[in-house]
Structures are given as structure tokens and as C-alpha cells.
Amino acid sequence: MNLNELNQLIRKDRKSVFPQFFTDKPISRETLEILFENANWAPNHARTEPWRWVVYRGEGRQELAKDMERTYRDNVAPEKQDDKKIAKVTDKILNADTIIGIVMHRDEKERIPEWEEVAAVAMAVQNLWLSLDTLGIGGYWASPGYFTRDTKSLSRMGERERCLGLFFLGHHAAPELPRERGDWREKVQWVEN
Ligand SMILES: Cc1cc2nc3c(=O)[nH]c(=O)nc-3n(C[C@H](O)[C@H](O)[C@H](O)COP(=O)(O)O)c2cc1C
């Protein structure tokens, strides 16, 4: 890969594609397997490989919709609960081809701080995200507050696990939308002498 191709991959191909642009074309199992293989090569401290994925497809999406509602009811104050919001999220889940539960797994000995495990999972998500465009699919990371607290939001999660959100995936017909970034020069300090 040359520098231009790398720039293209990072600045243009790695983008969020939101579910309103998804089409009905199914994502193949092989495509998803490539994503998880690529994700699996993320850097991580002490080889804990803390990323875990729960993949909801077809009828499996009903389970996620139920988990979502249960977690919402358990974590949002009763006076703030909004049935319309639940209906909207359920719709979003049932209309996406595939939704991946992003889970961080803590090792038994807790050898390294939790933030490092969260960082490693985020790097695995980035690998997955960078792979999407080439495979002809799009998606985005959703992290509703009530779903990503220290709570068992996904019934498939184990004891030592925390959900960091959901990755919605689909084939899509998204237009090129304007995307912006602030000037990197304002984020860098050079310490040279
Ligand atoms: C950790 C993380 C959590 C995110 N959570 C949400 C979210 O809950 N809702 C949302 O619309 N976008 C979410 N995003 C996606 C960002 O909004 C998106 O990356 C941002 O708009 C920049 O657009 P781009 O990905 O096309 O560059 C999240 C991204 C990250 C990295």
C-alpha cells in the first residue's frame, strides 16, 4: 500500500454509515468472518485480547431488542422513560442486517488497568471499521449511556465483561456526506529543544 492509498483508507473509507442508508442486501457470513479476523490483530497489553463480539442476525436480533428494552427499563429513571424511544431503537435493531455487541472481557487476574482493555477493544473496533468499505459494507458505533454502564446489558455477556456499545452493519446506498475534523495542528505540541 502506498501513502495515497493509506490516506484514502483512513480519511475517506473509514467513515460512519448510519442505518437510514442501509439496503436490504444481506451481508454474507464470510464477510463478517473477515471482519473478526482483522479485528483480532489489534494491539493489546499482556496479550489479554480483551475483545469479545456478540453477533445478532436474523431472528437473533429479537434477543438484542429485548436486552435493549430490559436495560433501558433498569437504568433510566421511571419518570424519564419514553416508550417512543424504545420503539425507535427496536426498529433500528430489526432493520439492520447485523448488529455486533462490542464487549470488553477482563482477565481473571486483572493484570492490567481496565482503561487499557477498553483501549484495546477500541483498537479492534478500528481494525474492523477500516475493513468495511473494501468489503462493500458500512456501519457505525452506537454507545447509548444506559447500555454501556457497568451493567449486564447483553444477556450473552459473562461475569467479567462490560458492553462498550453496538456496531450496526449493512450494505448501503449512502451519499458522500460532508465530514469535518478540526485542525490537527491545534492538537499537537512539538517538543524538540
Ligand atoms: C466510542 C464511540 C462511540 C460512538 N457512539 C456513537 C453514538 O452513540 N451515536 C452516534 O450517532 N455515533 C456514535 N459514534 C460515531 C461518531 O459519531 C462518528 O464516528 C463521528 O460522527 C465521526 O464520523 P465518522 O466516523 O464518519 O468520521 C461513536 C464513535 C465512537 C468512536
The ligand as an ORCA input file, in Angstrom:
! r2SCAN-3c Opt
* xyz 0 1
  C     -16.558      5.135     21.083
  C     -17.515      5.709     20.075
  C     -18.849      5.808     20.386
  C     -19.761      6.340     19.465
  N     -21.082      6.421     19.799
  C     -21.959      6.965     18.936
  C     -23.336      7.074     19.266
  O     -23.780      6.648     20.335
  N     -24.160      7.621     18.362
  C     -23.718      8.094     17.144
  O     -24.517      8.604     16.359
  N     -22.425      7.975     16.793
  C     -21.536      7.427     17.651
  N     -20.221      7.294     17.294
  C     -19.834      7.588     15.911
  C     -19.376      9.009     15.791
  O     -20.468      9.843     15.952
  C     -18.734      9.180     14.414
  O     -17.566      8.440     14.362
  C     -18.496     10.655     14.197
  O     -19.698     11.241     13.806
  C     -17.456     10.918     13.152
  O     -17.886     10.478     11.878
  P     -17.029      9.479     11.029
  O     -16.996      8.174     11.764
  O     -17.768      9.362      9.720
  O     -15.667     10.060     10.861
  C     -19.302      6.780     18.190
  C     -17.950      6.660     17.881
  C     -17.060      6.140     18.803
  C     -15.611      6.040     18.446
*
